[in-house]
Amino acid sequence: MAITSREITKKKLDLAIMRLQKGMTKIVPSGTKLSIAGVAKEAGVSNATIHNRYPEIAEKIRDLLKVGQIKNLQLKQQGLDRN
């Protein structure tokens, strides 16, 4: 079974997410925050491609951002509780 261009692009997007999370990017500057725009640039596609053709990737990025925000709030709360 041949691999489709859609599958290749999805794989590029997944790899871009992992590289951004680990800070080991190839295209965008190291330390670039996880975002749809950052993933798009790192994967070599447009923001619109993610929004229009890969909404599941857009949702995955949003979910990861929510998890990060929750962790940051928990850490801040722990710091306040110690004082």
C-alpha angles and dihedrals in degrees: 000000000000121000111242125225088245091059091047092051092047089052090050090052093049091049091048090054091051093047092050091049091051095041091237100121127165102199111017120059115277110262094036108151121245110265139136089257092049093049091047093051093045091049094045097243134110126262088243091058090060094045096044106031104024107035089154089062091048089052091048090053092048090049091050090050091051091051090051092050092050091050091050091051091049091051091049090049091050089051091051092047091056093056 
